[in-house]
Amino acid sequence: MPKDMHQKAAEHHEQAAKAHRTAAQQHGSNEHASAKQQSAQAAEKSKAAHDQSTQAHHKSQQQK
């Protein structure tokens, strides 16, 4: 189970990174309204990634 949790955490991290890259690209193109929305989405995805990583880490530690 922890392996699945770590995989899910990695997926969240990838989604967050993609959202951050998109936001940066939009800021560079002076699309500030879209970039602000994308930045907010990136922050949400980053939090989900952090939460999933923390859960996976705790589960891994419990199995040792």
N, CA, C and O atoms as a GROMACS GRO file, in nm:
protein
  256
    1MET      N    1   0.081  -0.121   0.000
    1MET     CA    2   0.000   0.000   0.000
    1MET      C    3   0.085   0.127   0.000
    1MET      O    4   0.053   0.220  -0.074
    2PRO      N    5   0.192   0.136   0.081
    2PRO     CA    6   0.271   0.260   0.078
    2PRO      C    7   0.327   0.291  -0.061
    2PRO      O    8   0.339   0.407  -0.098
    3LYS      N    9   0.362   0.187  -0.138
    3LYS     CA   10   0.414   0.212  -0.272
    3LYS      C   11   0.309   0.286  -0.355
    3LYS      O   12   0.342   0.379  -0.428
    4ASP      N   13   0.183   0.244  -0.345
    4ASP     CA   14   0.074   0.312  -0.415
    4ASP      C   15   0.059   0.456  -0.366
    4ASP      O   16   0.033   0.547  -0.444
    5MET      N   17   0.075   0.475  -0.237
    5MET     CA   18   0.064   0.609  -0.181
    5MET      C   19   0.177   0.698  -0.230
    5MET      O   20   0.156   0.816  -0.260
    6HIS      N   21   0.297   0.642  -0.240
    6HIS     CA   22   0.411   0.719  -0.290
    6HIS      C   23   0.391   0.753  -0.438
    6HIS      O   24   0.426   0.862  -0.483
    7GLN      N   25   0.334   0.659  -0.513
    7GLN     CA   26   0.305   0.684  -0.655
    7GLN      C   27   0.204   0.796  -0.669
    7GLN      O   28   0.219   0.884  -0.754
    8LYS      N   29   0.101   0.794  -0.586
    8LYS     CA   30  -0.001   0.898  -0.589
    8LYS      C   31   0.060   1.034  -0.552
    8LYS      O   32   0.028   1.136  -0.613
    9ALA      N   33   0.148   1.034  -0.455
    9ALA     CA   34   0.216   1.158  -0.416
    9ALA      C   35   0.298   1.211  -0.532
    9ALA      O   36   0.299   1.331  -0.559
   10ALA      N   37   0.368   1.122  -0.601
   10ALA     CA   38   0.449   1.164  -0.716
   10ALA      C   39   0.361   1.224  -0.825
   10ALA      O   40   0.399   1.323  -0.888
   11GLU      N   41   0.244   1.166  -0.847
   11GLU     CA   42   0.151   1.220  -0.946
   11GLU      C   43   0.106   1.361  -0.908
   11GLU      O   44   0.097   1.449  -0.993
   12HIS      N   45   0.077   1.381  -0.780
   12HIS     CA   46   0.038   1.514  -0.733
   12HIS      C   47   0.152   1.614  -0.754
   12HIS      O   48   0.128   1.728  -0.795
   13HIS      N   49   0.274   1.572  -0.726
   13HIS     CA   50   0.390   1.660  -0.745
   13HIS      C   51   0.405   1.697  -0.893
   13HIS      O   52   0.434   1.812  -0.925
   14GLU      N   53   0.386   1.602  -0.982
   14GLU     CA   54   0.394   1.629  -1.126
   14GLU      C   55   0.287   1.728  -1.170
   14GLU      O   56   0.314   1.819  -1.249
   15GLN      N   57   0.166   1.710  -1.120
   15GLN     CA   58   0.056   1.802  -1.154
   15GLN      C   59   0.086   1.942  -1.102
   15GLN      O   60   0.060   2.041  -1.170
   16ALA      N   61   0.140   1.950  -0.982
   16ALA     CA   62   0.173   2.080  -0.925
   16ALA      C   63   0.283   2.148  -1.007
   16ALA      O   64   0.275   2.268  -1.036
   17ALA      N   65   0.383   2.073  -1.045
   17ALA     CA   66   0.492   2.130  -1.125
   17ALA      C   67   0.440   2.180  -1.259
   17ALA      O   68   0.480   2.287  -1.305
   18LYS      N   69   0.353   2.104  -1.320
   18LYS     CA   70   0.295   2.146  -1.449
   18LYS      C   71   0.216   2.276  -1.432
   18LYS      O   72   0.226   2.367  -1.514
   19ALA      N   73   0.138   2.285  -1.326
   19ALA     CA   74   0.060   2.406  -1.300
   19ALA      C   75   0.152   2.525  -1.274
   19ALA      O   76   0.124   2.636  -1.319
   20HIS      N   77   0.261   2.502  -1.202
   20HIS     CA   78   0.357   2.611  -1.176
   20HIS      C   79   0.422   2.657  -1.307
   20HIS      O   80   0.437   2.778  -1.330
   21ARG      N   81   0.460   2.563  -1.393
   21ARG     CA   82   0.521   2.600  -1.521
   21ARG      C   83   0.423   2.679  -1.607
   21ARG      O   84   0.461   2.777  -1.671
   22THR      N   85   0.297   2.636  -1.610
   22THR     CA   86   0.195   2.705  -1.688
   22THR      C   87   0.175   2.846  -1.635
   22THR      O   88   0.164   2.941  -1.713
   23ALA      N   89   0.168   2.861  -1.503
   23ALA     CA   90   0.151   2.994  -1.443
   23ALA      C   91   0.269   3.084  -1.478
   23ALA      O   92   0.250   3.201  -1.511
   24ALA      N   93   0.388   3.031  -1.471
   24ALA     CA   94   0.507   3.111  -1.504
   24ALA      C   95   0.504   3.155  -1.650
   24ALA      O   96   0.538   3.268  -1.682
   25GLN      N   97   0.464   3.064  -1.736
   25GLN     CA   98   0.455   3.097  -1.879
   25GLN      C   99   0.352   3.207  -1.902
   25GLN      O  100   0.375   3.298  -1.982
   26GLN      N  101   0.238   3.198  -1.834
   26GLN     CA  102   0.134   3.299  -1.849
   26GLN      C  103   0.180   3.434  -1.795
   26GLN      O  104   0.150   3.538  -1.854
   27HIS      N  105   0.251   3.434  -1.684
   27HIS     CA  106   0.305   3.560  -1.630
   27HIS      C  107   0.400   3.622  -1.732
   27HIS      O  108   0.398   3.743  -1.754
   28GLY      N  109   0.483   3.538  -1.795
   28GLY     CA  110   0.577   3.587  -1.894
   28GLY      C  111   0.509   3.643  -2.017
   28GLY      O  112   0.566   3.727  -2.087
   29SER      N  113   0.387   3.597  -2.044
   29SER     CA  114   0.310   3.644  -2.160
   29SER      C  115   0.215   3.758  -2.123
   29SER      O  116   0.129   3.795  -2.203
   30ASN      N  117   0.230   3.812  -2.002
   30ASN     CA  118   0.144   3.919  -1.952
   30ASN      C  119  -0.003   3.880  -1.945
   30ASN      O  120  -0.090   3.966  -1.957
   31GLU      N  121  -0.030   3.753  -1.925
   31GLU     CA  122  -0.168   3.704  -1.904
   31GLU      C  123  -0.187   3.690  -1.754
   31GLU      O  124  -0.203   3.580  -1.702
   32HIS      N  125  -0.187   3.802  -1.685
   32HIS     CA  126  -0.182   3.800  -1.539
   32HIS      C  127  -0.307   3.742  -1.474
   32HIS      O  128  -0.296   3.677  -1.370
   33ALA      N  129  -0.422   3.763  -1.530
   33ALA     CA  130  -0.545   3.707  -1.470
   33ALA      C  131  -0.541   3.555  -1.477
   33ALA      O  132  -0.570   3.487  -1.379
   34SER      N  133  -0.507   3.503  -1.593
   34SER     CA  134  -0.497   3.356  -1.609
   34SER      C  135  -0.385   3.301  -1.522
   34SER      O  136  -0.400   3.195  -1.461
   35ALA      N  137  -0.275   3.373  -1.516
   35ALA     CA  138  -0.161   3.328  -1.436
   35ALA      C  139  -0.196   3.323  -1.288
   35ALA      O  140  -0.155   3.230  -1.217
   36LYS      N  141  -0.270   3.421  -1.242
   36LYS     CA  142  -0.311   3.423  -1.100
   36LYS      C  143  -0.397   3.301  -1.069
   36LYS      O  144  -0.379   3.236  -0.966
   37GLN      N  145  -0.490   3.271  -1.157
   37GLN     CA  146  -0.577   3.154  -1.138
   37GLN      C  147  -0.494   3.026  -1.142
   37GLN      O  148  -0.514   2.936  -1.060
   38GLN      N  149  -0.401   3.018  -1.235
   38GLN     CA  150  -0.316   2.900  -1.248
   38GLN      C  151  -0.225   2.886  -1.126
   38GLN      O  152  -0.199   2.775  -1.080
   39SER      N  153  -0.178   2.998  -1.074
   39SER     CA  154  -0.094   2.995  -0.953
   39SER      C  155  -0.173   2.942  -0.834
   39SER      O  156  -0.119   2.866  -0.753
   40ALA      N  157  -0.296   2.982  -0.823
   40ALA     CA  158  -0.382   2.932  -0.714
   40ALA      C  159  -0.401   2.781  -0.727
   40ALA      O  160  -0.396   2.708  -0.629
   41GLN      N  161  -0.423   2.736  -0.849
   41GLN     CA  162  -0.439   2.592  -0.873
   41GLN      C  163  -0.308   2.519  -0.841
   41GLN      O  164  -0.310   2.410  -0.783
   42ALA      N  165  -0.197   2.577  -0.877
   42ALA     CA  166  -0.068   2.517  -0.847
   42ALA      C  167  -0.047   2.504  -0.696
   42ALA      O  168   0.004   2.403  -0.649
   43ALA      N  169  -0.087   2.606  -0.623
   43ALA     CA  170  -0.074   2.602  -0.477
   43ALA      C  171  -0.161   2.490  -0.418
   43ALA      O  172  -0.117   2.420  -0.327
   44GLU      N  173  -0.281   2.473  -0.470
   44GLU     CA  174  -0.368   2.365  -0.422
   44GLU      C  175  -0.307   2.229  -0.452
   44GLU      O  176  -0.308   2.140  -0.367
   45LYS      N  177  -0.253   2.213  -0.571
   45LYS     CA  178  -0.192   2.086  -0.609
   45LYS      C  179  -0.066   2.060  -0.527
   45LYS      O  180  -0.037   1.946  -0.492
   46SER      N  181   0.008   2.165  -0.496
   46SER     CA  182   0.127   2.150  -0.412
   46SER      C  183   0.089   2.104  -0.272
   46SER      O  184   0.156   2.019  -0.214
   47LYS      N  185  -0.018   2.160  -0.219
   47LYS     CA  186  -0.064   2.118  -0.086
   47LYS      C  187  -0.109   1.972  -0.088
   47LYS      O  188  -0.078   1.896   0.004
   48ALA      N  189  -0.182   1.933  -0.193
   48ALA     CA  190  -0.225   1.793  -0.206
   48ALA      C  191  -0.104   1.702  -0.215
   48ALA      O  192  -0.103   1.594  -0.155
   49ALA      N  193  -0.003   1.744  -0.290
   49ALA     CA  194   0.119   1.664  -0.303
   49ALA      C  195   0.188   1.650  -0.168
   49ALA      O  196   0.232   1.540  -0.131
   50HIS      N  197   0.198   1.759  -0.095
   50HIS     CA  198   0.260   1.755   0.038
   50HIS      C  199   0.184   1.663   0.132
   50HIS      O  200   0.243   1.580   0.201
   51ASP      N  201   0.052   1.678   0.134
   51ASP     CA  202  -0.030   1.595   0.222
   51ASP      C  203  -0.015   1.446   0.188
   51ASP      O  204  -0.003   1.363   0.278
   52GLN      N  205  -0.017   1.414   0.060
   52GLN     CA  206  -0.004   1.274   0.017
   52GLN      C  207   0.134   1.220   0.052
   52GLN      O  208   0.147   1.106   0.096
   53SER      N  209   0.236   1.301   0.034
   53SER     CA  210   0.373   1.259   0.068
   53SER      C  211   0.386   1.233   0.218
   53SER      O  212   0.449   1.136   0.260
   54THR      N  213   0.327   1.320   0.296
   54THR     CA  214   0.332   1.304   0.442
   54THR      C  215   0.262   1.175   0.483
   54THR      O  216   0.314   1.101   0.566
   55GLN      N  217   0.145   1.149   0.428
   55GLN     CA  218   0.073   1.025   0.460
   55GLN      C  219   0.154   0.902   0.419
   55GLN      O  220   0.163   0.806   0.494
   56ALA      N  221   0.211   0.907   0.300
   56ALA     CA  222   0.290   0.792   0.252
   56ALA      C  223   0.411   0.769   0.341
   56ALA      O  224   0.446   0.656   0.373
   57HIS      N  225   0.474   0.877   0.381
   57HIS     CA  226   0.592   0.865   0.468
   57HIS      C  227   0.554   0.802   0.602
   57HIS      O  228   0.623   0.712   0.650
   58HIS      N  229   0.444   0.848   0.660
   58HIS     CA  230   0.400   0.793   0.789
   58HIS      C  231   0.365   0.646   0.777
   58HIS      O  232   0.399   0.566   0.864
   59LYS      N  233   0.298   0.609   0.669
   59LYS     CA  234   0.262   0.468   0.648
   59LYS      C  235   0.389   0.385   0.634
   59LYS      O  236   0.397   0.275   0.689
   60SER      N  237   0.486   0.434   0.561
   60SER     CA  238   0.611   0.362   0.542
   60SER      C  239   0.682   0.341   0.675
   60SER      O  240   0.735   0.233   0.702
   61GLN      N  241   0.683   0.445   0.758
   61GLN     CA  242   0.748   0.437   0.887
   61GLN      C  243   0.680   0.337   0.979
   61GLN      O  244   0.746   0.270   1.059
   62GLN      N  245   0.548   0.326   0.969
   62GLN     CA  246   0.472   0.234   1.053
   62GLN      C  247   0.503   0.089   1.017
   62GLN      O  248   0.493   0.002   1.103
   63GLN      N  249   0.540   0.064   0.893
   63GLN     CA  250   0.564  -0.074   0.850
   63GLN      C  251   0.705  -0.122   0.880
   63GLN      O  252   0.736  -0.239   0.859
   64LYS      N  253   0.790  -0.033   0.930
   64LYS     CA  254   0.928  -0.072   0.962
   64LYS      C  255   0.937  -0.135   1.099
   64LYS      O  256   1.046  -0.174   1.142
   0.00000   0.00000   0.00000
